[in-house]
Amino acid sequence: MRRPLLGQSLAALALALVARPALAEDKPSPDLDMAMLNRLTWGATSAEVQRMRAMGAEAWLQAELHPPAAERLPVAAQAMIDALPARTQNTIALVRELHEQVAAAKAAQAAMAPSGQGPGQGAASTGAAPSSPMQAGPSGATATQPPPPAPLTPQEVRRDLLGDAFRQDQTRLILRALYAPSQLREQLTAFWLNHFNVYADKAEIRLFVRDYEDQAIRPHALGRFRDLLEATLRSPAMLQYLDNAQNAKGRINENYAREIMELHTMGVGSGYTQKDVQELARILTGVGIVNPDRPERPSPANPAAIRDGMFAFYPGRHDMGDKVFLGHAIKGSGYDEVRQALDILCAQPATARHVSRQLAQYFVADSPPPALVERMTARWAKSGGDIAAVLDLLFHSPEFRASLSHPLLKDPQHFVLSAVRMAYDDRVIANTQPIANWLNRLGQPFYGHLTPDGYPLERTAWNGPGQIEQRFEIAQAIGTGSAGLFKGEAPSATPRQAFPVLQGALYYGGLDKQLSPGTRTALDQAASPQEWNVLFLASPDFMGR
């Protein structure tokens, strides 16, 4: 009888397995359809495999490229989202609530501060008796009563409200990634959130990320890039993150203009000049955010003003002078200048090439074949920047098909989400906080990258020894059922196993045939289902997508 490989010996086996170089004879003939499913989703599940096999690979791919505009999650996941307290509040209401509660905390703090009187003198002067901390007990003895908790400071109120709103948004994002039927759209949502990166810990952006995801990113993730670009421009998250809310005539701020060109569209070294950055910054003057503390006031005298949710265009702050941007003359005309500038940027071959290359990096290789990027660039121009059309070419390319035989190292988001999907299939978790914590530990939390360039797409950024050790610990938490993913789940009459069973329909439905001999040998040494789970989730075979 085998002894369990507990503690350091199990860790050593898993880490040695990950570190072991792949040999040619280790690679079985891949199931390319299964490999494509794993590449285009947040991780294979038995239900998704059955769906692909029932539809056929091509029909499944077209359904992923052209998903319905709206879809609901599984009942349990949708119920968790529907129960989130902030679900029914719009962003303006959330910001107003924050400002009101911070103001109330400041007022309470000021009322408690001494102002020429000693503490408590105000109460004594009205004839009110000071409260005593002593109270008679049952035997006549006195007992000290604990003092009331100190009121929260304005800083603590702000921290708690922003933190709570952000936890709710993390819950929604994680549940959608795990359980949304249209998995390619969820992957593209994460891709574009990274491409158009915002950092949640700046100012009040934690209150804006829900609308950023739901209104700017997800609806356009497989649509026209031009629409996606303008949707991000009109997002308060982007405008606050890159300081365009402060960009006004006479007080030009070039931050956003520079990043639009350098990161979001044309790319570094693509031919634009500092003068183009300055002209675009002038075009973007007056593009900002509504002040939620002021009531909405229609302005018939200024019909050029725009208010849409938290987005605002202020004509009085706009530089109405004529501009020359990327060789194009743009007459001073208010917000229409912004639309013209976006049209010019999206028509640039450099934009098509820059974004196509990043999509190819995400789905094919760290250094994608230049010929593939050029064909994607041509499809971009022909389709007018239709993201689904560009991806359709990519997924039917021989370069993509060949890449499926050489799995890509999963970044932390892919590793964590695919491990949970593999472990629990369609069983909906009740607690997303462990997943958020793991992404923090692995260095890739959603909305957690400080600078606007986003997380690196190159896999070499995620293969250091410390990263692999952390992944083993997370594999151990998931594989042994000790992660707390079902903490808070309502009691059920049906008994639940304390740990997942990975050797199920999905594994024996095709994954088992894809394992290398080294992984098989390691799995054969596991003395319990829990150990088998850990070794499988920590294996090089699972680390690839």
C-alpha positions as CSV (number, residue, x, y, z in Angstrom):
1,M,0.0,0.0,0.0
2,R,1.4,3.4,-1.0
3,R,1.9,6.0,1.6
4,P,0.5,9.5,0.9
5,L,3.0,11.9,-0.6
6,L,2.3,14.6,1.9
7,G,4.1,17.9,2.5
8,Q,7.5,18.6,1.1
9,S,7.7,15.3,-0.8
10,L,4.6,16.0,-2.8
11,A,5.7,19.6,-3.4
12,A,9.1,18.3,-4.6
13,L,7.5,15.9,-7.0
14,A,5.2,18.5,-8.5
15,L,8.0,21.1,-8.8
16,A,10.4,18.6,-10.4
17,L,7.6,17.7,-12.8
18,V,7.1,21.3,-13.8
19,A,10.9,21.9,-14.1
20,R,11.5,18.8,-16.2
21,P,12.3,19.8,-19.8
22,A,9.8,18.5,-22.4
23,L,11.1,15.8,-24.7
24,A,9.9,15.1,-28.2
25,E,8.7,11.7,-27.2
26,D,6.8,13.2,-24.3
27,K,4.3,14.8,-26.7
28,P,1.4,12.7,-27.8
29,S,-0.6,13.5,-30.9
30,P,-2.8,16.4,-29.8
31,D,-6.6,16.4,-30.1
32,L,-6.7,19.7,-32.0
33,D,-10.4,20.4,-31.4
34,M,-9.9,19.9,-27.6
35,A,-6.8,22.1,-27.8
36,M,-8.7,24.8,-29.5
37,L,-11.5,24.7,-27.0
38,N,-8.9,25.0,-24.2
39,R,-7.2,27.9,-25.9
40,L,-10.4,29.9,-26.6
41,T,-12.1,29.5,-23.2
42,W,-11.1,30.0,-19.6
43,G,-10.6,26.2,-19.5
44,A,-12.3,23.1,-20.7
45,T,-15.3,21.6,-18.9
46,S,-17.2,18.5,-19.6
47,A,-20.3,20.5,-20.6
48,E,-18.3,22.6,-23.1
49,V,-16.6,19.6,-24.6
50,Q,-20.0,17.9,-25.1
51,R,-21.4,21.1,-26.6
52,M,-18.5,21.3,-29.1
53,R,-18.8,17.7,-30.1
54,A,-22.6,17.9,-30.5
55,M,-22.3,21.1,-32.7
56,G,-19.1,20.3,-34.5
57,A,-15.9,22.3,-34.1
58,E,-16.6,24.9,-36.8
59,A,-20.2,25.6,-35.7
60,W,-19.0,25.9,-32.1
61,L,-16.3,28.4,-33.2
62,Q,-18.8,30.5,-35.2
63,A,-21.1,30.5,-32.2
64,E,-18.3,31.8,-30.0
65,L,-17.3,34.5,-32.5
66,H,-20.9,35.7,-32.8
67,P,-22.5,35.3,-29.4
68,P,-26.0,36.7,-28.5
69,A,-26.0,40.2,-27.2
70,A,-27.3,39.2,-23.8
71,E,-27.2,35.9,-22.0
72,R,-27.8,34.8,-18.4
73,L,-25.4,32.7,-16.3
74,P,-26.4,29.4,-14.6
75,V,-29.1,30.0,-12.0
76,A,-26.9,29.8,-9.0
77,A,-24.3,32.2,-10.4
78,Q,-26.9,34.7,-11.7
79,A,-28.6,34.6,-8.2
80,M,-25.2,35.5,-6.6
81,I,-24.8,38.5,-9.0
82,D,-28.5,39.6,-8.5
83,A,-28.0,39.6,-4.7
84,L,-25.1,42.0,-4.8
85,P,-26.2,45.2,-2.9
86,A,-24.8,47.7,-5.5
87,R,-26.4,45.9,-8.5
88,T,-29.3,48.3,-8.8
89,Q,-27.4,51.5,-8.1
90,N,-26.1,53.5,-11.0
91,T,-22.6,55.0,-10.8
92,I,-23.7,58.5,-10.1
93,A,-25.7,57.2,-7.1
94,L,-22.7,55.3,-5.9
95,V,-20.4,58.3,-6.1
96,R,-23.0,60.5,-4.4
97,E,-23.3,58.0,-1.6
98,L,-19.6,57.9,-1.1
99,H,-19.3,61.7,-1.0
100,E,-22.3,62.0,1.5
101,Q,-20.9,59.4,3.9
102,V,-17.5,60.9,3.8
103,A,-19.0,64.3,4.5
104,A,-21.0,62.9,7.3
105,A,-17.9,61.3,8.9
106,K,-16.1,64.7,8.6
107,A,-18.9,66.5,10.3
108,A,-19.0,63.9,13.1
109,Q,-15.3,64.2,13.5
110,A,-15.5,68.0,13.7
111,A,-18.3,67.8,16.3
112,M,-16.1,65.6,18.5
113,A,-13.0,67.8,18.3
114,P,-12.4,70.2,21.1
115,S,-13.1,73.8,20.2
116,G,-12.0,75.9,23.2
117,Q,-13.9,73.5,25.5
118,G,-12.8,70.3,27.1
119,P,-14.3,67.1,25.8
120,G,-17.8,66.7,27.3
121,Q,-18.2,70.3,28.3
122,G,-20.8,70.9,25.6
123,A,-23.0,68.2,27.1
124,A,-22.5,69.4,30.7
125,S,-23.4,73.0,29.7
126,T,-26.9,71.9,28.7
127,G,-27.6,70.3,32.0
128,A,-27.2,66.7,30.7
129,A,-25.6,64.4,33.1
130,P,-22.5,62.7,31.9
131,S,-22.9,59.0,31.4
132,S,-21.1,56.8,33.8
133,P,-19.0,53.9,32.7
134,M,-20.0,52.0,35.9
135,Q,-23.1,49.9,36.3
136,A,-24.3,47.9,39.3
137,G,-24.2,44.2,38.8
138,P,-26.6,41.6,40.3
139,S,-24.8,41.6,43.7
140,G,-24.5,45.4,43.9
141,A,-20.9,45.3,42.7
142,T,-20.0,47.6,39.8
143,A,-18.7,46.5,36.5
144,T,-16.9,48.5,33.9
145,Q,-18.9,48.9,30.6
146,P,-16.9,48.7,27.4
147,P,-16.7,52.1,25.7
148,P,-18.7,52.5,22.5
149,P,-16.7,51.9,19.3
150,A,-15.1,54.9,17.9
151,P,-16.8,56.3,14.8
152,L,-15.0,55.7,11.6
153,T,-12.8,58.4,10.2
154,P,-13.5,59.9,6.8
155,Q,-10.6,57.9,5.4
156,E,-11.9,54.7,6.9
157,V,-15.4,55.4,5.5
158,R,-13.9,56.0,2.0
159,R,-11.7,52.9,2.2
160,D,-14.6,50.7,3.3
161,L,-17.1,51.9,0.7
162,L,-14.6,51.7,-2.2
163,G,-13.4,48.3,-1.0
164,D,-17.0,46.9,-0.8
165,A,-17.9,48.2,-4.2
166,F,-14.8,46.7,-5.7
167,R,-15.3,43.3,-4.0
168,Q,-18.7,43.1,-5.6
169,D,-17.4,43.9,-9.0
170,Q,-14.6,41.3,-8.6
171,T,-17.3,38.8,-7.7
172,R,-19.3,39.6,-10.9
173,L,-16.2,39.5,-13.1
174,I,-15.0,36.1,-11.7
175,L,-18.4,34.5,-11.9
176,R,-18.8,35.5,-15.5
177,A,-15.4,34.2,-16.4
178,L,-16.1,30.9,-14.8
179,Y,-19.7,30.3,-16.0
180,A,-20.7,32.6,-18.9
181,P,-21.8,30.4,-21.9
182,S,-19.9,32.6,-24.4
183,Q,-16.4,31.9,-23.2
184,L,-14.5,33.6,-26.0
185,R,-16.3,36.9,-25.3
186,E,-15.2,36.5,-21.6
187,Q,-11.6,35.9,-22.7
188,L,-11.7,38.9,-25.0
189,T,-13.2,41.0,-22.2
190,A,-10.1,40.2,-20.1
191,F,-7.9,40.9,-23.1
192,W,-9.4,44.4,-23.8
193,L,-9.5,45.2,-20.1
194,N,-5.7,44.7,-20.2
195,H,-5.2,46.5,-23.5
196,F,-7.2,49.5,-22.2
197,N,-5.8,49.1,-18.7
198,V,-7.1,51.2,-15.8
199,Y,-5.9,50.9,-12.2
200,A,-8.6,50.5,-9.6
201,D,-6.7,52.0,-6.7
202,K,-6.5,55.5,-8.2
203,A,-9.0,58.0,-6.9
204,E,-12.6,56.7,-7.2
205,I,-12.0,54.3,-10.1
206,R,-13.2,51.4,-7.9
207,L,-16.7,52.8,-8.3
208,F,-16.3,53.0,-12.1
209,V,-15.1,49.6,-13.1
210,R,-18.5,48.0,-13.2
211,D,-19.7,50.4,-15.9
212,Y,-16.3,50.1,-17.6
213,E,-16.6,46.4,-17.9
214,D,-20.4,46.2,-18.7
215,Q,-20.7,49.3,-21.0
216,A,-17.3,49.9,-22.5
217,I,-15.6,46.5,-22.8
218,R,-17.9,43.5,-22.9
219,P,-20.5,44.7,-25.4
220,H,-17.8,45.6,-27.9
221,A,-15.3,42.8,-27.2
222,L,-16.1,41.1,-30.5
223,G,-17.5,44.1,-32.4
224,R,-15.9,47.0,-34.2
225,F,-12.6,48.3,-32.7
226,R,-13.7,51.9,-33.5
227,D,-16.8,51.5,-31.3
228,L,-14.7,49.9,-28.5
229,L,-12.2,52.7,-28.6
230,E,-14.9,55.4,-28.3
231,A,-16.6,53.5,-25.5
232,T,-13.4,53.4,-23.5
233,L,-12.9,57.1,-24.2
234,R,-16.3,57.9,-22.7
235,S,-15.7,55.8,-19.6
236,P,-15.1,57.7,-16.4
237,A,-12.7,55.0,-15.3
238,M,-10.4,55.8,-18.3
239,L,-10.9,59.6,-18.1
240,Q,-10.0,59.6,-14.4
241,Y,-7.1,57.1,-14.7
242,L,-5.3,59.0,-17.5
243,D,-6.3,62.5,-16.2
244,N,-8.3,63.7,-19.1
245,A,-11.0,64.9,-16.7
246,Q,-8.5,67.7,-15.9
247,N,-7.7,68.4,-19.6
248,A,-9.0,71.8,-20.5
249,K,-8.3,74.8,-22.7
250,G,-5.4,76.7,-21.1
251,R,-4.5,73.7,-18.9
252,I,-3.6,71.0,-21.4
253,N,-3.0,67.5,-20.0
254,E,-1.4,65.2,-22.6
255,N,-1.5,61.9,-20.6
256,Y,-4.5,60.3,-22.3
257,A,-3.6,61.6,-25.8
258,R,-0.2,60.0,-25.5
259,E,-1.5,56.6,-24.3
260,I,-4.2,56.4,-26.9
261,M,-1.6,56.6,-29.6
262,E,1.2,54.7,-27.9
263,L,-0.8,51.8,-26.4
264,H,-4.4,51.8,-27.5
265,T,-4.0,52.3,-31.3
266,M,-0.9,52.9,-33.4
267,G,1.9,51.7,-31.0
268,V,5.4,53.0,-30.3
269,G,7.5,54.0,-33.2
270,S,4.6,54.0,-35.7
271,G,5.2,57.5,-37.1
272,Y,3.3,59.9,-35.0
273,T,5.1,62.9,-33.5
274,Q,5.0,64.9,-30.3
275,K,3.0,67.5,-32.3
276,D,0.4,64.9,-33.0
277,V,0.2,64.1,-29.3
278,Q,-0.3,67.8,-28.5
279,E,-2.9,68.3,-31.2
280,L,-4.9,65.2,-29.9
281,A,-4.7,66.6,-26.4
282,R,-6.2,69.8,-27.7
283,I,-9.0,67.8,-29.4
284,L,-9.7,66.0,-26.1
285,T,-10.1,69.2,-24.0
286,G,-13.5,69.3,-22.3
287,V,-13.9,65.5,-22.4
288,G,-14.5,64.7,-18.8
289,I,-16.7,63.5,-16.0
290,V,-20.0,64.7,-14.6
291,N,-19.8,66.2,-11.1
292,P,-22.3,63.9,-9.3
293,D,-22.7,66.5,-6.4
294,R,-24.4,68.9,-8.8
295,P,-28.0,68.3,-10.0
296,E,-28.5,67.8,-13.7
297,R,-29.2,71.1,-15.3
298,P,-30.2,71.3,-19.0
299,S,-28.4,74.0,-20.9
300,P,-30.5,75.2,-23.9
301,A,-28.0,78.0,-24.3
302,N,-25.2,75.5,-24.9
303,P,-26.6,72.6,-27.0
304,A,-23.0,71.3,-27.7
305,A,-22.8,70.1,-24.1
306,I,-23.1,66.3,-23.6
307,R,-24.0,64.3,-20.5
308,D,-24.3,60.5,-20.7
309,G,-24.2,58.8,-17.3
310,M,-20.9,60.0,-15.7
311,F,-19.5,61.1,-19.1
312,A,-19.6,64.8,-20.0
313,F,-18.3,67.0,-22.7
314,Y,-17.9,70.6,-21.6
315,P,-17.8,73.0,-24.6
316,G,-16.6,75.9,-22.3
317,R,-13.4,73.9,-21.5
318,H,-12.8,72.9,-25.1
319,D,-10.1,74.4,-27.3
320,M,-12.2,75.5,-30.3
321,G,-9.2,76.3,-32.5
322,D,-8.4,74.4,-35.7
323,K,-6.0,71.4,-35.4
324,V,-3.8,69.3,-37.7
325,F,-3.7,65.7,-36.5
326,L,-1.7,63.0,-38.3
327,G,-1.7,65.2,-41.4
328,H,-5.5,65.8,-41.4
329,A,-7.0,69.3,-40.9
330,I,-9.7,69.3,-38.2
331,K,-11.9,72.4,-37.9
332,G,-12.9,73.4,-34.3
333,S,-16.3,71.9,-33.9
334,G,-16.6,70.5,-30.3
335,Y,-17.1,66.8,-29.7
336,D,-17.2,66.1,-33.4
337,E,-13.4,66.7,-33.4
338,V,-13.1,63.7,-31.1
339,R,-15.1,61.5,-33.5
340,Q,-12.9,62.6,-36.4
341,A,-9.7,61.9,-34.5
342,L,-10.9,58.4,-33.6
343,D,-11.8,57.7,-37.2
344,I,-8.3,58.8,-38.3
345,L,-6.6,56.6,-35.7
346,C,-8.7,53.5,-36.5
347,A,-7.9,53.9,-40.2
348,Q,-4.2,53.8,-39.6
349,P,-2.4,50.7,-40.9
350,A,-0.2,51.0,-37.8
351,T,-3.3,50.5,-35.6
352,A,-4.4,47.4,-37.4
353,R,-0.9,46.0,-37.2
354,H,-0.3,46.8,-33.6
355,V,-3.6,45.4,-32.3
356,S,-3.5,42.4,-34.6
357,R,0.0,41.5,-33.3
358,Q,-1.3,41.7,-29.7
359,L,-4.2,39.4,-30.5
360,A,-1.8,36.9,-32.2
361,Q,0.4,37.1,-29.1
362,Y,-2.5,36.3,-26.9
363,F,-3.7,33.3,-28.9
364,V,-0.7,32.0,-30.9
365,A,2.8,32.8,-29.6
366,D,4.9,35.4,-27.8
367,S,6.5,36.2,-31.1
368,P,3.7,35.6,-33.6
369,P,4.6,34.9,-37.3
370,P,4.9,38.2,-39.2
371,A,3.0,36.7,-42.2
372,L,0.0,35.9,-39.9
373,V,0.0,39.5,-38.5
374,E,0.1,40.9,-42.0
375,R,-2.9,38.8,-43.1
376,M,-4.8,39.9,-40.0
377,T,-3.9,43.5,-40.8
378,A,-5.3,43.1,-44.3
379,R,-8.5,41.6,-42.9
380,W,-8.8,44.5,-40.4
381,A,-8.6,47.0,-43.3
382,K,-11.1,45.0,-45.4
383,S,-13.6,44.6,-42.5
384,G,-13.3,48.1,-41.1
385,G,-11.8,46.8,-37.8
386,D,-14.3,44.0,-37.2
387,I,-12.7,42.1,-34.3
388,A,-14.6,38.9,-34.9
389,A,-13.6,38.9,-38.6
390,V,-9.9,39.4,-37.7
391,L,-10.2,36.5,-35.2
392,D,-12.0,34.3,-37.7
393,L,-9.0,34.6,-40.0
394,L,-6.6,34.0,-37.0
395,F,-8.4,30.9,-35.8
396,H,-8.5,29.4,-39.3
397,S,-4.8,30.1,-40.0
398,P,-2.3,27.3,-40.3
399,E,-0.1,29.2,-37.8
400,F,-2.9,29.0,-35.2
401,R,-3.5,25.3,-35.9
402,A,0.2,24.5,-35.6
403,S,0.4,26.4,-32.3
404,L,-2.2,24.1,-30.8
405,S,0.5,21.3,-30.8
406,H,2.6,23.6,-28.6
407,P,0.6,24.7,-25.6
408,L,1.1,28.2,-24.3
409,L,2.0,28.7,-20.6
410,K,-1.1,29.9,-18.8
411,D,-0.8,33.3,-17.2
412,P,-2.1,33.5,-13.6
413,Q,-5.7,34.4,-14.6
414,H,-5.9,31.4,-17.0
415,F,-4.3,29.1,-14.5
416,V,-6.5,29.9,-11.6
417,L,-9.8,30.1,-13.5
418,S,-9.1,26.9,-15.6
419,A,-8.2,25.0,-12.4
420,V,-11.5,25.9,-10.8
421,R,-13.4,25.1,-13.9
422,M,-11.6,21.7,-14.2
423,A,-12.2,20.9,-10.5
424,Y,-15.8,21.8,-10.2
425,D,-17.2,21.8,-13.8
426,D,-20.7,23.3,-13.7
427,R,-21.0,23.3,-9.9
428,V,-21.1,27.0,-9.0
429,I,-18.8,28.2,-6.2
430,A,-20.3,30.3,-3.4
431,N,-17.2,32.3,-2.5
432,T,-15.0,34.1,-5.1
433,Q,-12.7,35.7,-2.6
434,P,-10.1,32.9,-2.6
435,I,-9.8,33.4,-6.4
436,A,-9.3,37.1,-6.0
437,N,-6.6,36.4,-3.3
438,W,-4.8,33.9,-5.6
439,L,-4.7,36.3,-8.5
440,N,-3.2,38.9,-6.1
441,R,-0.6,36.4,-4.9
442,L,0.3,35.5,-8.5
443,G,0.6,39.2,-9.5
444,Q,-2.2,39.4,-12.0
445,P,-5.4,40.7,-10.2
446,F,-8.0,42.3,-12.4
447,Y,-7.6,46.1,-12.4
448,G,-4.3,45.7,-10.5
449,H,-1.7,46.9,-12.9
450,L,-0.4,50.4,-11.9
451,T,0.8,51.6,-15.3
452,P,-1.3,51.9,-18.5
453,D,0.6,49.4,-20.5
454,G,-1.2,46.5,-18.8
455,Y,0.2,43.1,-17.8
456,P,2.8,41.6,-20.2
457,L,1.5,39.2,-22.9
458,E,4.8,37.3,-23.1
459,R,4.7,34.0,-21.2
460,T,8.2,34.5,-19.9
461,A,6.8,37.0,-17.5
462,W,5.0,34.2,-15.6
463,N,7.5,31.3,-15.5
464,G,9.8,32.2,-12.6
465,P,10.5,29.8,-9.8
466,G,8.5,31.8,-7.3
467,Q,5.5,31.9,-9.6
468,I,5.6,28.1,-10.1
469,E,5.8,27.5,-6.3
470,Q,2.8,29.7,-5.7
471,R,0.9,27.8,-8.4
472,F,1.7,24.6,-6.6
473,E,0.3,25.9,-3.4
474,I,-2.9,27.0,-5.1
475,A,-3.2,23.7,-6.9
476,Q,-2.9,22.1,-3.4
477,A,-5.7,24.3,-2.0
478,I,-8.0,23.5,-5.0
479,G,-7.1,19.8,-5.3
480,T,-7.6,19.1,-1.6
481,G,-10.8,21.1,-1.3
482,S,-9.3,23.4,1.4
483,A,-9.7,26.6,-0.5
484,G,-13.0,27.8,1.0
485,L,-14.7,28.2,-2.4
486,F,-18.0,26.9,-1.0
487,K,-17.8,28.8,2.3
488,G,-21.3,30.3,3.0
489,E,-23.1,27.9,0.7
490,A,-26.6,27.1,1.9
491,P,-27.0,23.7,3.6
492,S,-28.0,20.9,1.2
493,A,-29.7,17.6,1.8
494,T,-27.3,16.1,-0.6
495,P,-23.9,15.4,1.0
496,R,-21.0,17.0,-0.7
497,Q,-17.5,15.6,-1.1
498,A,-14.8,17.7,0.7
499,F,-12.5,17.7,-2.4
500,P,-13.2,17.7,-6.1
501,V,-12.9,14.6,-8.3
502,L,-10.8,15.5,-11.3
503,Q,-10.7,12.0,-12.7
504,G,-14.1,12.3,-14.2
505,A,-15.9,12.6,-17.6
506,L,-13.7,15.4,-18.8
507,Y,-10.5,13.6,-17.9
508,Y,-11.4,10.3,-19.4
509,G,-13.2,12.0,-22.3
510,G,-9.9,13.0,-23.9
511,L,-7.5,14.8,-21.6
512,D,-6.0,11.5,-20.4
513,K,-4.8,10.7,-23.9
514,Q,-3.0,14.1,-24.1
515,L,-0.7,13.6,-21.1
516,S,3.0,13.2,-21.4
517,P,4.7,10.1,-20.0
518,G,6.4,12.3,-17.3
519,T,3.0,13.5,-16.0
520,R,1.6,9.9,-16.2
521,T,4.5,8.6,-14.1
522,A,4.0,11.3,-11.5
523,L,0.3,10.7,-11.3
524,D,0.8,7.0,-10.8
525,Q,2.8,7.8,-7.6
526,A,-0.2,9.6,-6.0
527,A,-1.6,7.6,-3.1
528,S,-4.9,9.4,-2.8
529,P,-7.4,11.3,-5.1
530,Q,-6.4,14.5,-3.4
531,E,-2.7,14.0,-4.2
532,W,-3.6,13.0,-7.8
533,N,-5.6,16.3,-8.1
534,V,-2.7,18.4,-6.8
535,L,-0.2,16.7,-9.2
536,F,-2.5,17.1,-12.2
537,L,-3.2,20.8,-11.5
538,A,0.5,21.4,-11.0
539,S,1.6,19.5,-14.1
540,P,3.1,21.1,-17.2
541,D,0.2,19.5,-19.2
542,F,-2.3,21.5,-17.2
543,M,-0.1,24.6,-17.1
544,G,-0.5,24.9,-20.9
545,R,-3.4,26.1,-22.9
